[in-house]
Amino acid sequence: MVGIVGYGAYIPKYRIKVEEIARVWNKDPESIKNGLLVYEKAVPSLDEDTATIAVEAARNALKRAEINPKDIGAVYVGSESHPYAVKPTATIVAEAIDATPELTAADLEFACKAGTAGIQMCMGLVESGLIKYGLAIGADTAQGAPGDALEYTAAAGGAAYIIGKSNVVAEFNGTYSFTTDTPDFWRREGKPYPRHGGRFTGEPAYFKHVINAAKGLMEKMGTKPEDYDYCVFHQPNGKFYVRVAKILGFKEEQYKFGLLTPYIGNTYSGAVPLGLSNVLDNCEGGERILAVSYGSGAGSDAFDITVTSKIKEVKDKAKRTSYYLERKEYIDYALYAKFRKKIKM
């Protein structure tokens, strides 16, 4: 069965607290924290971008997979903040991990679900026998305009998954997608910051797609929430994540390990891959996981996953997600603005 052979995470060490952003814009930090269930977010340094984050995550995935990178036949990097408008991130990653030249590579875009779309593509290529292993990465250095609500959540981070058939640490039992044309969030070519539909991003967008994807997969698999040990959902903020989990019938013990946004912000294409990596870090084998991504525009990919006993052998061969969660250095708004290039010279 096709499954995850190796996985790896990366989160920049710099953090900015909600209180610091609110101080600059004269907002009430407690109201923002309670409204979003976000306390701080990860900020990329001047020398970090989607490519560097993807490379670090991929190297961690390779440490766990213990495969020859030359056996990777496809590299897909999903992001909405690729460093180049014309020049693939995937080739940079493939070269950095010594996987070139016999492979196919491409950058993917679908707002925050481009990483899970890459996983599905690798699943198909591996299942068909066209490639031995595929590498799918979800990574972002998300943008938020100064003073916009997104500035409190738009963060940086990512995770990588090597998909194959042998020595898997987790098997894919099935996948299901739910997609419509729902314009809740967008950024035109050449524009530095995205725009969004405010409250419209909730019910008709996020909740409709995540709920239908989760229900569609459970109907397909003949399962219900109590059949899963863990779940992880896309998390534009903590409030949406907890609410959708409860609507679907999941309890805190099932969703707690996947909820990272309160501590690192919304990592966009990296959100579900990072949440899943933290869940896998806390598995021993035999656990069943429901994972559902969401990308504005809009669509969701859902996965039914069963963890194997192999997880115990590999999870400590690379830095756990918790290492990056705990490794942090706080910065003020001035440094944040410098790092995010909000200051125009």
Salt bridges, closest charged atoms under 4 A:
GLU19 OE2 - LYS33 NZ 2.55
GLU20 OE2 - ARG23 NH2 2.79
GLU30 OE2 - LYS33 NZ 3.12
GLU40 OE2 - LYS328 NZ 3.10
GLU56 OE2 - ARG59 NH1 3.92
GLU66 OE1 - LYS317 NZ 2.77
ASP71 OD2 - LYS132 NZ 3.90
ASP98 OD1 - LYS70 NZ 3.29
ASP107 OD2 - HIS82 ND1 3.37
ASP148 OD2 - HIS196 NE2 3.13
GLU151 OE2 - LYS342 NZ 3.40
GLU203 OE2 - ARG243 NH2 2.41
ASP227 OD2 - LYS224 NZ 3.84
ASP281 OD1 - ARG64 NH2 3.72
GLU284 OE2 - LYS315 NZ 2.92
ASP301 OD2 - LYS113 NZ 3.08
ASP304 OD1 - ARG288 NE 2.96
GLU313 OE1 - LYS310 NZ 3.28
ASP316 OD1 - ARG320 NE 2.73
GLU329 OE1 - LYS13 NZ 3.47
